[in-house]
Amino acid sequence: MQATPTDTGLQAGYELRFRALSAGIQSCSFPCDADGHVDLDALSERSRNAYFFARIVIGHELATPEVHRLPTVLTSPASAAPSERNTRAAVTT
């Protein structure tokens, strides 16, 4: 179960990860700040309920959460150019 930045409308650079303690349990993660604070108001109702559940089962089903920095994906201008050319071609035909 994972709340993604698109679910919440956030462009988070960090996520709070709850690792499963056994094989039958699913890990989960939520967007947060560098200190591990999750903006509950930005979460969808489903994600907020999953976050509350994860907090309740710490030590039983899930490990203590850890803050992880998300990798930054950079797009180069060269990779964007072909799609722009394709778009222009589609418009002119």
MMTF fields as JSON, N, C-alpha, C and O atoms, coordinates in Angstrom:
{
  "mmtfVersion": "1.0.0",
  "mmtfProducer": "UNKNOWN",
  "numBonds": 371,
  "numAtoms": 372,
  "numGroups": 93,
  "numChains": 1,
  "numModels": 1,
  "chainsPerModel": [1],
  "groupsPerChain": [93],
  "chainIdList": ["A"],
  "bondAtomList": [4, 2, 8, 6, 12, 10, 16, 14, 20, 18, 24, 22, 28, 26, 32, 30, 36, 34, 40, 38, 44, 42, 48, 46, 52, 50, 56, 54, 60, 58, 64, 62, 68, 66, 72, 70, 76, 74, 80, 78, 84, 82, 88, 86, 92, 90, 96, 94, 100, 98, 104, 102, 108, 106, 112, 110, 116, 114, 120, 118, 124, 122, 128, 126, 132, 130, 136, 134, 140, 138, 144, 142, 148, 146, 152, 150, 156, 154, 160, 158, 164, 162, 168, 166, 172, 170, 176, 174, 180, 178, 184, 182, 188, 186, 192, 190, 196, 194, 200, 198, 204, 202, 208, 206, 212, 210, 216, 214, 220, 218, 224, 222, 228, 226, 232, 230, 236, 234, 240, 238, 244, 242, 248, 246, 252, 250, 256, 254, 260, 258, 264, 262, 268, 266, 272, 270, 276, 274, 280, 278, 284, 282, 288, 286, 292, 290, 296, 294, 300, 298, 304, 302, 308, 306, 312, 310, 316, 314, 320, 318, 324, 322, 328, 326, 332, 330, 336, 334, 340, 338, 344, 342, 348, 346, 352, 350, 356, 354, 360, 358, 364, 362, 368, 366],
  "bondOrderList": [1, 1, 1, 1, 1, 1, 1, 1, 1, 1, 1, 1, 1, 1, 1, 1, 1, 1, 1, 1, 1, 1, 1, 1, 1, 1, 1, 1, 1, 1, 1, 1, 1, 1, 1, 1, 1, 1, 1, 1, 1, 1, 1, 1, 1, 1, 1, 1, 1, 1, 1, 1, 1, 1, 1, 1, 1, 1, 1, 1, 1, 1, 1, 1, 1, 1, 1, 1, 1, 1, 1, 1, 1, 1, 1, 1, 1, 1, 1, 1, 1, 1, 1, 1, 1, 1, 1, 1, 1, 1, 1, 1],
  "groupList": [{"groupName": "MET", "atomNameList": ["N", "CA", "C", "O"], "elementList": ["N", "C", "C", "O"], "formalChargeList": [0, 0, 0, 0], "bondAtomList": [1, 0, 2, 1, 3, 2], "bondOrderList": [1, 1, 2], "singleLetterCode": "M", "chemCompType": "L-PEPTIDE LINKING"}, {"groupName": "GLN", "atomNameList": ["N", "CA", "C", "O"], "elementList": ["N", "C", "C", "O"], "formalChargeList": [0, 0, 0, 0], "bondAtomList": [1, 0, 2, 1, 3, 2], "bondOrderList": [1, 1, 2], "singleLetterCode": "Q", "chemCompType": "L-PEPTIDE LINKING"}, {"groupName": "ALA", "atomNameList": ["N", "CA", "C", "O"], "elementList": ["N", "C", "C", "O"], "formalChargeList": [0, 0, 0, 0], "bondAtomList": [1, 0, 2, 1, 3, 2], "bondOrderList": [1, 1, 2], "singleLetterCode": "A", "chemCompType": "L-PEPTIDE LINKING"}, {"groupName": "THR", "atomNameList": ["N", "CA", "C", "O"], "elementList": ["N", "C", "C", "O"], "formalChargeList": [0, 0, 0, 0], "bondAtomList": [1, 0, 2, 1, 3, 2], "bondOrderList": [1, 1, 2], "singleLetterCode": "T", "chemCompType": "L-PEPTIDE LINKING"}, {"groupName": "PRO", "atomNameList": ["N", "CA", "C", "O"], "elementList": ["N", "C", "C", "O"], "formalChargeList": [0, 0, 0, 0], "bondAtomList": [1, 0, 2, 1, 3, 2], "bondOrderList": [1, 1, 2], "singleLetterCode": "P", "chemCompType": "L-PEPTIDE LINKING"}, {"groupName": "ASP", "atomNameList": ["N", "CA", "C", "O"], "elementList": ["N", "C", "C", "O"], "formalChargeList": [0, 0, 0, 0], "bondAtomList": [1, 0, 2, 1, 3, 2], "bondOrderList": [1, 1, 2], "singleLetterCode": "D", "chemCompType": "L-PEPTIDE LINKING"}, {"groupName": "GLY", "atomNameList": ["N", "CA", "C", "O"], "elementList": ["N", "C", "C", "O"], "formalChargeList": [0, 0, 0, 0], "bondAtomList": [1, 0, 2, 1, 3, 2], "bondOrderList": [1, 1, 2], "singleLetterCode": "G", "chemCompType": "PEPTIDE LINKING"}, {"groupName": "LEU", "atomNameList": ["N", "CA", "C", "O"], "elementList": ["N", "C", "C", "O"], "formalChargeList": [0, 0, 0, 0], "bondAtomList": [1, 0, 2, 1, 3, 2], "bondOrderList": [1, 1, 2], "singleLetterCode": "L", "chemCompType": "L-PEPTIDE LINKING"}, {"groupName": "TYR", "atomNameList": ["N", "CA", "C", "O"], "elementList": ["N", "C", "C", "O"], "formalChargeList": [0, 0, 0, 0], "bondAtomList": [1, 0, 2, 1, 3, 2], "bondOrderList": [1, 1, 2], "singleLetterCode": "Y", "chemCompType": "L-PEPTIDE LINKING"}, {"groupName": "GLU", "atomNameList": ["N", "CA", "C", "O"], "elementList": ["N", "C", "C", "O"], "formalChargeList": [0, 0, 0, 0], "bondAtomList": [1, 0, 2, 1, 3, 2], "bondOrderList": [1, 1, 2], "singleLetterCode": "E", "chemCompType": "L-PEPTIDE LINKING"}, {"groupName": "ARG", "atomNameList": ["N", "CA", "C", "O"], "elementList": ["N", "C", "C", "O"], "formalChargeList": [0, 0, 0, 0], "bondAtomList": [1, 0, 2, 1, 3, 2], "bondOrderList": [1, 1, 2], "singleLetterCode": "R", "chemCompType": "L-PEPTIDE LINKING"}, {"groupName": "PHE", "atomNameList": ["N", "CA", "C", "O"], "elementList": ["N", "C", "C", "O"], "formalChargeList": [0, 0, 0, 0], "bondAtomList": [1, 0, 2, 1, 3, 2], "bondOrderList": [1, 1, 2], "singleLetterCode": "F", "chemCompType": "L-PEPTIDE LINKING"}, {"groupName": "SER", "atomNameList": ["N", "CA", "C", "O"], "elementList": ["N", "C", "C", "O"], "formalChargeList": [0, 0, 0, 0], "bondAtomList": [1, 0, 2, 1, 3, 2], "bondOrderList": [1, 1, 2], "singleLetterCode": "S", "chemCompType": "L-PEPTIDE LINKING"}, {"groupName": "ILE", "atomNameList": ["N", "CA", "C", "O"], "elementList": ["N", "C", "C", "O"], "formalChargeList": [0, 0, 0, 0], "bondAtomList": [1, 0, 2, 1, 3, 2], "bondOrderList": [1, 1, 2], "singleLetterCode": "I", "chemCompType": "L-PEPTIDE LINKING"}, {"groupName": "CYS", "atomNameList": ["N", "CA", "C", "O"], "elementList": ["N", "C", "C", "O"], "formalChargeList": [0, 0, 0, 0], "bondAtomList": [1, 0, 2, 1, 3, 2], "bondOrderList": [1, 1, 2], "singleLetterCode": "C", "chemCompType": "L-PEPTIDE LINKING"}, {"groupName": "HIS", "atomNameList": ["N", "CA", "C", "O"], "elementList": ["N", "C", "C", "O"], "formalChargeList": [0, 0, 0, 0], "bondAtomList": [1, 0, 2, 1, 3, 2], "bondOrderList": [1, 1, 2], "singleLetterCode": "H", "chemCompType": "L-PEPTIDE LINKING"}, {"groupName": "VAL", "atomNameList": ["N", "CA", "C", "O"], "elementList": ["N", "C", "C", "O"], "formalChargeList": [0, 0, 0, 0], "bondAtomList": [1, 0, 2, 1, 3, 2], "bondOrderList": [1, 1, 2], "singleLetterCode": "V", "chemCompType": "L-PEPTIDE LINKING"}, {"groupName": "ASN", "atomNameList": ["N", "CA", "C", "O"], "elementList": ["N", "C", "C", "O"], "formalChargeList": [0, 0, 0, 0], "bondAtomList": [1, 0, 2, 1, 3, 2], "bondOrderList": [1, 1, 2], "singleLetterCode": "N", "chemCompType": "L-PEPTIDE LINKING"}],
  "groupTypeList": [0, 1, 2, 3, 4, 3, 5, 3, 6, 7, 1, 2, 6, 8, 9, 7, 10, 11, 10, 2, 7, 12, 2, 6, 13, 1, 12, 14, 12, 11, 4, 14, 5, 2, 5, 6, 15, 16, 5, 7, 5, 2, 7, 12, 9, 10, 12, 10, 17, 2, 8, 11, 11, 2, 10, 13, 16, 13, 6, 15, 9, 7, 2, 3, 4, 9, 16, 15, 10, 7, 4, 3, 16, 7, 3, 12, 4, 2, 12, 2, 2, 4, 12, 9, 10, 17, 3, 10, 2, 2, 16, 3, 3],
  "groupIdList": [1, 2, 3, 4, 5, 6, 7, 8, 9, 10, 11, 12, 13, 14, 15, 16, 17, 18, 19, 20, 21, 22, 23, 24, 25, 26, 27, 28, 29, 30, 31, 32, 33, 34, 35, 36, 37, 38, 39, 40, 41, 42, 43, 44, 45, 46, 47, 48, 49, 50, 51, 52, 53, 54, 55, 56, 57, 58, 59, 60, 61, 62, 63, 64, 65, 66, 67, 68, 69, 70, 71, 72, 73, 74, 75, 76, 77, 78, 79, 80, 81, 82, 83, 84, 85, 86, 87, 88, 89, 90, 91, 92, 93],
  "secStructList": [7, 5, 7, 7, 2, 2, 2, 2, 6, 7, 7, 7, 1, 3, 3, 3, 3, 3, 7, 5, 1, 1, 6, 6, 1, 7, 7, 3, 3, 3, 3, 3, 7, 6, 6, 7, 7, 7, 7, 4, 4, 4, 1, 7, 2, 2, 2, 2, 2, 2, 2, 2, 2, 2, 2, 2, 6, 5, 6, 6, 6, 5, 7, 7, 7, 3, 3, 3, 3, 7, 7, 7, 7, 7, 7, 7, 2, 2, 2, 2, 2, 2, 2, 2, 2, 2, 2, 2, 2, 2, 2, 2, 7],
  "xCoordList": [0.861, 0.0, 0.91, 1.751, 0.745, 1.639, 0.863, 0.144, 1.007, 0.443, 1.486, 2.598, 1.149, 2.11, 1.923, 0.857, 2.953, 2.793, 1.617, 1.009, 1.274, 0.133, -1.181, -2.144, -1.247, -2.451, -2.692, -3.835, -1.616, -1.726, -1.598, -1.907, -1.144, -0.909, 0.407, 0.684, 1.225, 2.51, 3.629, 3.564, 4.645, 5.883, 6.907, 7.806, 6.767, 7.604, 8.981, 9.132, 9.995, 11.358, 11.749, 12.844, 10.865, 11.121, 9.874, 8.761, 10.089, 8.942, 9.221, 10.362, 8.164, 8.223, 7.853, 6.731, 8.809, 8.597, 8.406, 9.189, 7.348, 7.059, 7.366, 6.631, 8.44, 8.853, 8.069, 7.883, 7.611, 6.864, 7.789, 8.959, 7.269, 8.056, 7.965, 8.76, 7.0, 6.882, 6.529, 6.105, 6.715, 6.527, 5.073, 4.853, 4.106, 2.705, 2.137, 0.965, 2.927, 2.468, 3.081, 4.233, 2.315, 2.811, 3.393, 2.778, 4.578, 5.18, 4.379, 3.602, 4.563, 3.878, 4.736, 5.635, 4.45, 5.211, 4.299, 3.281, 4.7, 3.896, 4.806, 5.904, 4.387, 5.209, 5.355, 4.411, 6.555, 6.813, 7.888, 8.402, 8.219, 9.331, 10.603, 10.578, 11.683, 12.978, 12.974, 13.786, 12.073, 11.982, 11.008, 10.852, 10.344, 9.397, 7.982, 7.152, 7.68, 6.324, 5.462, 5.8, 4.355, 3.415, 2.311, 1.736, 2.02, 0.944, -0.379, -0.761, -1.065, -2.301, -3.381, -4.189, -3.409, -4.417, -4.223, -5.176, -2.995, -2.708, -2.996, -3.079, -3.149, -3.416, -4.886, -5.762, -5.138, -6.521, -7.065, -6.292, -8.354, -8.943, -8.402, -8.095, -8.287, -7.774, -6.325, -5.973, -5.499, -4.096, -3.975, -3.136, -4.814, -4.794, -5.165, -4.54, -6.182, -6.569, -5.451, -5.197, -4.788, -3.669, -2.52, -1.863, -2.272, -1.224, -1.547, -0.683, -2.774, -3.172, -3.044, -2.589, -3.444, -3.324, -1.861, -1.509, -1.01, 0.429, 0.996, 1.8, 0.595, 1.088, 0.644, 1.384, -0.574, -1.119, -0.383, -0.19, 0.032, 0.612, 2.141, 2.758, 2.758, 4.224, 4.619, 4.061, 5.589, 6.077, 5.364, 5.863, 4.207, 3.455, 3.561, 4.025, 3.118, 3.145, 4.171, 4.726, 4.419, 5.34, 6.429, 6.216, 7.605, 8.739, 8.56, 7.731, 9.338, 9.358, 9.702, 10.645, 8.964, 9.192, 10.543, 11.105, 11.045, 12.298, 12.053, 11.256, 12.74, 12.648, 13.679, 14.852, 13.226, 14.108, 13.985, 12.883, 15.123, 15.116, 14.8, 15.395, 13.872, 13.503, 14.523, 15.021, 14.836, 15.77, 15.155, 13.952, 15.972, 15.528, 15.734, 16.832, 14.685, 14.769, 14.857, 13.953, 15.951, 16.154, 15.928, 16.358, 15.253, 15.086, 15.989, 16.051, 16.673, 17.568, 16.775, 15.786, 17.194, 16.5, 16.507, 15.566, 17.547, 17.63, 16.527, 16.01, 16.165, 15.117, 13.738, 12.824, 13.563, 12.26, 12.047, 10.909, 13.12, 13.007, 12.242, 11.384, 12.492, 11.744, 10.243, 9.475, 9.813, 8.373, 7.751, 6.609, 8.498, 7.988, 7.847, 6.866, 8.829, 8.751, 7.57, 6.873, 7.329, 6.201, 4.875, 3.945, 4.786, 3.561, 3.298, 2.17, 4.33, 4.16, 3.738, 2.881, 4.333, 3.987, 2.532, 1.849, 2.059, 0.684, -0.298, -1.397, 0.104, -0.774, -0.871, -1.943, 0.25, 0.237, -0.401, -0.787, -0.528, -1.108, -2.575, -3.184],
  "yCoordList": [-1.155, 0.0, 1.222, 1.375, 2.081, 3.217, 4.436, 4.386, 5.526, 6.796, 7.469, 7.729, 7.751, 8.358, 9.86, 10.353, 10.608, 12.058, 12.479, 13.516, 11.699, 12.065, 11.865, 12.584, 10.893, 10.708, 11.92, 12.314, 12.501, 13.551, 14.942, 15.922, 15.048, 16.355, 16.958, 18.114, 16.214, 16.714, 16.381, 15.382, 17.205, 16.901, 16.632, 17.44, 15.51, 15.2, 14.754, 14.028, 15.195, 14.758, 13.661, 13.107, 13.34, 12.314, 11.45, 11.862, 10.26, 9.426, 8.702, 8.371, 8.47, 7.744, 6.303, 6.022, 5.378, 3.972, 3.112, 3.163, 2.327, 1.339, -0.027, -0.492, -0.673, -1.975, -3.086, -3.068, -4.055, -5.198, -6.064, -6.248, -6.59, -7.442, -8.915, -9.722, -9.275, -10.665, -10.705, -9.706, -11.882, -12.038, -11.828, -11.417, -12.086, -11.968, -10.568, -10.358, -9.616, -8.244, -7.342, -7.532, -6.361, -5.427, -4.184, -3.605, -3.784, -2.535, -1.365, -1.536, -0.178, 0.999, 2.235, 2.252, 3.267, 4.512, 5.693, 5.566, 6.852, 8.061, 9.257, 9.297, 10.234, 11.431, 12.197, 12.302, 12.729, 13.47, 14.516, 14.639, 15.267, 16.212, 15.538, 14.362, 16.261, 15.707, 15.2, 14.346, 15.716, 15.287, 14.138, 13.659, 13.683, 12.581, 12.995, 12.146, 14.285, 14.76, 14.582, 15.075, 13.88, 13.636, 14.691, 14.912, 15.34, 16.327, 15.584, 15.236, 15.346, 14.566, 15.216, 14.519, 16.544, 17.247, 17.038, 17.145, 16.742, 16.544, 15.114, 14.864, 14.18, 12.791, 12.597, 13.282, 11.659, 11.283, 10.56, 10.164, 10.389, 9.709, 8.286, 7.826, 7.597, 6.227, 6.174, 5.325, 7.087, 7.135, 7.518, 6.98, 8.448, 8.869, 7.699, 7.506, 6.911, 5.739, 4.696, 4.073, 4.509, 3.568, 4.04, 3.226, 5.343, 5.905, 5.666, 5.237, 5.939, 5.711, 4.229, 3.899, 3.348, 1.913, 1.522, 0.776, 2.039, 1.727, 2.162, 1.441, 3.316, 3.801, 2.887, 2.677, 2.349, 1.492, 0.162, -0.367, -0.384, -1.739, -1.754, -2.792, -0.601, -0.556, -1.53, -1.516, -2.365, -3.342, -4.679, -5.674, -4.714, -5.96, -6.465, -7.577, -5.619, -5.989, -5.182, -5.666, -3.949, -3.053, -2.552, -2.384, -2.319, -1.792, -0.298, 0.343, 0.247, 1.687, 2.366, 1.948, 3.397, 4.003, 4.707, 5.166, 4.774, 5.461, 6.469, 6.226, 7.597, 8.621, 8.301, 8.072, 8.287, 8.037, 9.176, 9.631, 9.631, 10.663, 9.987, 8.963, 10.553, 10.004, 10.433, 11.557, 9.551, 9.931, 11.002, 10.985, 11.915, 12.963, 12.491, 12.076, 12.552, 12.147, 13.41, 14.246, 13.531, 14.693, 14.299, 13.235, 15.167, 14.92, 15.888, 17.069, 15.406, 16.259, 16.943, 16.39, 18.134, 18.825, 18.005, 18.089, 17.22, 16.405, 15.35, 15.031, 14.808, 13.784, 14.38, 13.673, 15.663, 16.297, 16.749, 16.845, 17.021, 17.552, 16.643, 17.153, 15.327, 14.492, 14.511, 14.521, 14.517, 14.516, 15.84, 15.868, 16.941, 18.222, 18.22, 18.734, 17.641, 17.566, 16.714, 17.065, 15.6, 14.738, 15.45, 15.276, 16.253, 16.982, 18.005, 18.131, 18.73, 19.727, 19.062, 19.581, 17.918, 17.228, 16.789, 16.855, 16.348, 15.882, 17.046, 16.874, 18.214, 19.388, 19.886, 20.3, 19.85, 20.406, 19.49, 19.966, 18.193, 17.27, 17.104, 16.355],
  "zCoordList": [0.0, 0.0, 0.0, 0.886, -0.983, -1.101, -1.556, -2.554, -0.83, -1.249, -2.114, -1.655, -3.343, -4.245, -4.266, -3.9, -4.694, -4.777, -5.643, -5.378, -6.682, -7.515, -6.775, -7.04, -5.841, -5.031, -4.143, -3.91, -3.657, -2.67, -3.243, -2.565, -4.485, -5.07, -4.626, -4.945, -3.901, -3.403, -4.365, -5.082, -4.383, -5.075, -3.975, -3.743, -3.312, -2.158, -2.589, -3.572, -1.846, -2.085, -1.117, -1.214, -0.181, 0.827, 0.989, 0.661, 1.498, 1.847, 3.153, 3.474, 3.885, 5.145, 4.833, 4.411, 5.043, 4.684, 5.923, 6.871, 5.886, 6.917, 6.308, 5.437, 6.757, 6.222, 6.91, 8.126, 6.114, 6.647, 7.5, 7.162, 8.596, 9.485, 9.121, 9.603, 8.272, 7.838, 6.359, 5.777, 5.761, 4.318, 3.872, 2.733, 4.699, 4.305, 4.411, 4.098, 4.839, 5.056, 3.991, 3.6, 3.524, 2.517, 3.187, 4.082, 2.747, 3.216, 2.66, 1.72, 3.231, 2.717, 2.919, 3.76, 2.14, 2.244, 1.943, 1.262, 2.475, 2.355, 2.128, 2.685, 1.329, 1.125, 2.436, 3.218, 2.661, 3.902, 3.648, 2.536, 4.691, 4.591, 5.115, 5.479, 5.151, 5.554, 6.999, 7.355, 7.827, 9.224, 9.428, 10.551, 8.359, 8.471, 8.782, 9.107, 8.691, 8.955, 7.712, 6.636, 7.867, 6.771, 6.853, 7.918, 5.727, 5.67, 5.501, 4.384, 6.594, 6.575, 5.732, 5.119, 5.693, 4.91, 3.408, 2.636, 2.997, 1.577, 1.119, -0.083, 2.044, 1.693, 1.335, 1.862, 0.439, 0.157, 1.394, 2.266, 1.473, 2.631, 2.751, 3.852, 1.633, 1.634, 2.137, 2.955, 1.638, 2.065, 3.535, 4.257, 3.973, 5.381, 6.29, 7.334, 5.902, 6.695, 6.716, 7.747, 5.576, 5.517, 6.398, 7.047, 6.428, 7.289, 8.762, 9.528, 9.155, 10.545, 10.917, 12.012, 10.01, 10.264, 10.44, 11.354, 9.546, 9.634, 10.977, 11.568, 11.461, 12.759, 13.905, 14.865, 13.791, 14.852, 14.94, 16.035, 13.795, 13.797, 13.838, 13.595, 14.147, 14.303, 15.414, 16.511, 15.095, 16.063, 15.994, 16.519, 15.355, 15.206, 13.764, 13.512, 12.821, 11.404, 10.615, 9.629, 11.053, 10.345, 11.284, 12.485, 10.7, 11.473, 11.702, 11.057, 12.617, 12.838, 11.515, 10.842, 11.129, 9.814, 9.718, 10.713, 8.479, 8.191, 7.078, 6.172, 7.15, 6.11, 5.034, 5.331, 3.774, 2.635, 1.643, 1.334, 1.148, 0.099, -1.227, -1.565, -1.971, -3.273, -4.32, -4.276, -5.257, -6.313, -7.213, -7.475, -7.675, -8.576, -9.998, -10.37, -10.789, -12.185, -13.028, -13.019, -13.749, -14.602, -16.055, -16.5, -16.777, -18.205, -18.948, -18.607, -19.94, -20.717, -21.823, -22.303, -22.233, -23.327, -24.611, -25.401, -24.829, -26.046, -26.084, -27.155, -24.92, -24.904, -25.114, -25.54, -24.826, -25.007, -26.455, -26.914, -27.159, -28.515, -29.473, -30.194, -29.534, -30.487, -30.254, -31.216, -29.019, -28.768, -29.198, -29.656, -29.055, -29.512, -31.03, -31.567, -31.72, -33.173, -33.6, -34.552, -32.916, -33.251, -33.047, -33.833, -31.991, -31.701, -32.807, -33.283, -33.21, -34.276, -35.576, -36.29, -35.887, -37.116, -37.098, -38.12, -35.955, -35.849, -36.004, -36.531, -35.549, -35.627, -37.059, -37.499, -37.8, -39.154, -40.187, -41.255, -39.912, -40.892, -40.757, -41.521]
}
